[in-house]
Amino acid sequence: MDLAGQDEGQQPLVERPISVSAAFEGSEDIAAARGLAREFLTSLQAVHGLPVSGRALGMVQLVVSELVTNARKYAPGPCLLTLEVSDGAIEVTVWDSSTTLPLILAPDPARVGQHGLEIVMALCRSFEVHREPVGKRIRTAVVLADDPGGDPAGRQML
């Protein structure tokens, strides 16, 4: 048996997810979070051969930037960012210590600022917020490859 827990010719016992996580504490770390996302997506293509469109690369970096910025701005202490490949998309998860759920405002072109979550929700296939025993966790999914149907977020039209 090898280190992956399988004999030659057998499937692995557990399929390993492809993911990366990091904790961030300061506002200067927002650029580091975007850099982590860029490096992770680049390695998905180079190492794992997964298709990552240029649009997906930009969208994931924008989502990471918005979510980490909000966590740093509104929650005390560090935040945790996790990026994971799941079902043709990158799940972007940010945990922070605040139990206050984000306020998602209706689109208003006359409003100055506070458009971050509006942008995130427009870019992502899914958006979830969960209270945790300590803090909250926001999870989104950004499609890796451009949707041939034309929806940049990869959502299905009903």
C-alpha positions as CSV (number, residue, x, y, z in Angstrom):
1,M,0.0,0.0,0.0
2,D,1.4,3.4,-0.9
3,L,1.0,6.7,1.0
4,A,-2.2,7.6,-0.7
5,G,-3.9,4.7,0.9
6,Q,-4.4,2.6,-2.2
7,D,-2.9,-0.5,-3.8
8,E,-1.7,-0.3,-7.4
9,G,-4.6,-0.3,-9.8
10,Q,-7.2,0.7,-7.2
11,Q,-9.0,4.0,-6.7
12,P,-8.0,6.1,-3.7
13,L,-10.0,5.5,-0.6
14,V,-10.9,9.2,-0.3
15,E,-10.8,11.7,-3.1
16,R,-8.7,14.6,-1.9
17,P,-10.1,18.0,-2.4
18,I,-7.9,20.6,-4.0
19,S,-7.9,23.6,-1.6
20,V,-5.8,26.2,0.2
21,S,-6.5,28.2,3.3
22,A,-4.8,31.2,5.0
23,A,-5.6,33.5,7.9
24,F,-5.4,37.3,7.5
25,E,-5.2,40.0,10.3
26,G,-4.4,43.3,8.7
27,S,-5.8,45.4,5.9
28,E,-2.5,45.0,4.1
29,D,-3.4,41.3,3.9
30,I,-6.2,42.0,1.4
31,A,-3.6,42.2,-1.4
32,A,-2.1,39.0,-0.1
33,A,-5.5,37.3,-0.1
34,R,-5.9,38.3,-3.8
35,G,-2.4,37.0,-4.5
36,L,-3.2,33.7,-2.8
37,A,-6.3,33.3,-5.1
38,R,-4.3,34.1,-8.2
39,E,-1.5,31.6,-7.3
40,F,-4.1,28.9,-6.5
41,L,-6.0,29.3,-9.8
42,T,-2.7,29.4,-11.7
43,S,-1.6,26.2,-10.1
44,L,-5.0,24.6,-10.9
45,Q,-4.2,25.1,-14.6
46,A,-0.5,24.3,-14.5
47,V,-0.4,21.4,-12.0
48,H,-3.9,19.9,-12.2
49,G,-4.8,20.7,-15.8
50,L,-8.2,22.3,-14.8
51,P,-9.5,25.0,-17.2
52,V,-9.6,28.5,-15.6
53,S,-10.8,31.3,-17.8
54,G,-9.3,34.7,-17.6
55,R,-12.8,36.0,-16.5
56,A,-12.9,33.4,-13.6
57,L,-9.4,34.5,-12.5
58,G,-10.5,38.1,-12.2
59,M,-13.9,37.3,-10.7
60,V,-12.3,35.1,-7.9
61,Q,-9.8,37.8,-7.1
62,L,-12.6,40.4,-6.9
63,V,-14.8,38.1,-4.7
64,V,-11.8,37.4,-2.4
65,S,-11.0,41.0,-2.1
66,E,-14.6,42.1,-1.3
67,L,-15.2,39.3,1.3
68,V,-11.8,39.7,3.0
69,T,-12.2,43.5,3.0
70,N,-15.6,43.2,4.7
71,A,-14.3,40.7,7.3
72,R,-11.3,43.0,8.1
73,K,-13.5,46.1,8.2
74,Y,-16.4,44.8,10.3
75,A,-15.0,41.9,12.5
76,P,-12.4,42.0,15.2
77,G,-9.5,39.6,15.0
78,P,-8.3,37.5,12.1
79,C,-10.4,36.1,9.2
80,L,-9.9,32.8,7.5
81,L,-10.0,32.4,3.7
82,T,-10.4,29.0,2.1
83,L,-10.4,28.3,-1.7
84,E,-11.6,24.9,-2.8
85,V,-12.4,23.3,-6.2
86,S,-15.9,21.9,-6.2
87,D,-18.1,20.9,-9.2
88,G,-16.4,23.0,-11.8
89,A,-16.2,26.0,-9.5
90,I,-14.0,27.6,-6.9
91,E,-15.7,27.8,-3.5
92,V,-14.5,31.0,-1.7
93,T,-15.2,30.8,2.0
94,V,-14.4,33.5,4.5
95,W,-14.9,33.1,8.2
96,D,-14.7,36.0,10.6
97,S,-15.4,36.4,14.4
98,S,-18.5,38.7,14.1
99,T,-21.9,37.2,14.6
100,T,-23.5,40.1,12.8
101,L,-24.8,38.9,9.4
102,P,-24.0,41.1,6.4
103,L,-26.6,43.6,5.2
104,I,-27.3,43.1,1.6
105,L,-28.7,46.3,0.1
106,A,-30.8,46.5,-3.0
107,P,-29.0,47.8,-6.1
108,D,-29.0,51.6,-6.0
109,P,-26.9,53.4,-8.6
110,A,-27.2,56.7,-6.6
111,R,-25.7,55.2,-3.5
112,V,-22.0,55.9,-3.0
113,G,-20.2,52.8,-1.6
114,Q,-21.5,49.6,0.0
115,H,-21.8,47.8,-3.3
116,G,-19.4,45.0,-2.4
117,L,-21.8,42.2,-1.6
118,E,-24.1,43.3,-4.5
119,I,-21.1,42.8,-6.8
120,V,-20.2,39.4,-5.2
121,M,-23.8,38.2,-5.6
122,A,-23.8,39.2,-9.2
123,L,-20.6,37.3,-10.0
124,C,-21.2,34.1,-8.1
125,R,-23.2,31.0,-8.9
126,S,-24.1,30.7,-5.2
127,F,-23.9,32.8,-2.0
128,E,-24.5,31.5,1.5
129,V,-24.1,33.0,5.0
130,H,-24.0,30.7,8.0
131,R,-23.8,31.6,11.7
132,E,-21.1,29.6,13.4
133,P,-20.7,28.9,17.2
134,V,-18.1,31.7,17.0
135,G,-18.7,34.2,14.2
136,K,-20.0,33.6,10.7
137,R,-19.0,31.9,7.5
138,I,-19.7,33.3,4.0
139,R,-19.4,30.8,1.1
140,T,-19.7,31.6,-2.6
141,A,-18.9,29.7,-5.8
142,V,-17.4,31.1,-8.9
143,V,-17.5,29.0,-12.1
144,L,-14.0,28.1,-13.4
145,A,-14.7,28.1,-17.2
146,D,-16.8,30.6,-19.1
147,D,-20.4,29.5,-19.5
148,P,-21.1,28.8,-23.2
149,G,-24.7,29.9,-22.5
150,G,-23.4,33.4,-21.7
151,D,-24.2,33.8,-18.0
152,P,-20.9,34.9,-16.5
153,A,-21.8,33.5,-13.1
154,G,-22.8,30.1,-14.6
155,R,-26.3,30.2,-13.2
156,Q,-29.0,28.3,-14.9
157,M,-31.9,30.3,-16.3
158,L,-35.3,29.1,-15.1
